Every structure is written in structure tokens, then in C-alpha cells.
Amino acid sequence: MNYLALQAGGSLGALAGILPFVFIFAVFYLVLILPQQKRQKKWQAMLAEIKTGDRVVTSGGIRGTIVAIKDDCFHLRVPPDNLRMEVTKASVQQLITADEEKK
């Protein structure tokens, strides 16, 4: 009889030992992973809707206008000398809207 009581208490102790790790993982998921997934989906949707003539900002801070679209890169025209450069799609950070251009 004593053996059964010890065995039942041992399984409860194991559950109590694992519970903090489960809680930490849940908080980690809600605070870090879920927002990052939402940002990634939003960025991919922005890349999918970019078309020729749109103004963009790259991760290096270069502002330019899209003049051609290839499979994995964009061709940008960068003022003031209308320099044409090729950048990867992954380097495009932001699409500049008309409201942001006025500022």
C-alpha cells in the first residue's frame, strides 16, 4: 500500500517538474515566434504585390524606383544620376507610398 502512494506522488512530482518548461515555451512562442511569423507573412505579401514603377527602400537604405522585375531580383533606378542597379528581392525592406513620399 505504501508503495502505491509513493508511486502516485512520484508521477505528480514529475508533472510539476515539467510544467515550468511548458509555461516558458508557451510564453516564448507568444512573445517571439508568433509576431515574427506575422511580420514575415506581411513582408512576403508586400514583395508579391511590388510592380514596375513602385518606389522602395532596401535594407542598405537605398531608395529607388523599380524598373524591371526578374525571378529573384529587382532592377532599381536610383536618383540623382538615374543609376541602374540590381538588388535581390530579399534586400527590399519597404514599399514607399505616395503619403510617405510627400513627407
C-alpha positions in Angstrom: 0.0 0.0 0.0 2.8 2.4 0.9 4.4 1.6 -2.5 1.3 2.7 -4.4 1.2 6.0 -2.5 4.9 6.7 -3.3 4.3 5.8 -7.0 1.3 8.2 -7.3 3.3 11.0 -5.6 6.3 10.5 -7.9 4.2 11.0 -11.1 2.8 14.2 -9.7 6.3 15.4 -8.9 7.4 14.7 -12.5 4.5 16.7 -13.8 5.3 19.6 -11.5 8.9 19.5 -12.8 7.9 19.7 -16.5 5.2 22.3 -16.0 7.6 25.3 -15.7 9.3 24.4 -19.0 5.9 24.1 -20.8 5.0 27.5 -19.4 8.3 29.1 -20.5 7.9 27.6 -24.0 4.3 29.0 -24.3 5.4 32.5 -23.3 8.4 32.3 -25.7 6.1 31.3 -28.5 3.6 34.0 -27.9 6.1 36.8 -27.4 8.8 35.9 -30.0 7.7 33.4 -32.6 4.1 34.4 -33.4 4.9 38.1 -34.0 7.9 37.2 -36.2 5.7 34.9 -38.3 3.1 37.7 -38.8 5.9 40.1 -39.9 7.3 37.5 -42.3 3.9 36.9 -43.9 3.3 40.7 -44.3 6.7 41.2 -45.9 6.2 38.4 -48.3 2.8 39.8 -49.3 4.4 43.2 -49.9 7.1 41.6 -52.1 4.4 39.8 -54.1 2.5 43.0 -54.9 5.5 45.1 -56.0 5.3 46.1 -59.6 7.3 48.2 -62.0 7.2 51.9 -61.1 6.9 51.4 -57.3 9.4 53.2 -55.0 11.2 51.0 -52.5 13.8 51.2 -49.8 16.5 48.4 -49.5 18.0 47.1 -46.3 21.1 49.2 -47.0 19.0 52.4 -47.1 19.0 52.9 -50.9 15.8 54.4 -52.2 14.9 53.8 -55.8 12.2 53.1 -58.4 11.6 49.6 -59.7 12.3 49.5 -63.5 12.4 45.7 -64.1 11.4 42.6 -62.2 13.2 39.2 -62.5 12.7 35.9 -60.7 14.8 36.7 -57.7 15.8 40.3 -58.1 14.7 43.8 -59.0 16.3 46.5 -61.1 16.2 49.9 -59.4 16.7 53.4 -60.9 18.4 55.4 -58.2 18.4 59.3 -58.3 20.0 61.8 -58.8 22.1 60.3 -61.7 19.5 57.6 -62.6 22.0 54.9 -61.8 20.5 51.5 -62.5 21.3 48.7 -60.0 20.2 45.2 -59.4 19.2 44.1 -55.9 17.8 40.9 -54.6 14.2 40.7 -53.6 15.2 39.8 -50.0 17.0 43.1 -49.7 13.8 45.2 -50.2 12.6 46.3 -46.8 9.8 48.7 -47.5 7.4 50.0 -50.2 7.2 53.8 -50.3 3.6 55.0 -50.7 2.6 58.4 -52.0 1.9 59.7 -48.5 5.4 58.8 -47.3 6.9 60.4 -50.4 5.3 63.8 -49.6 7.0 63.9 -46.2 
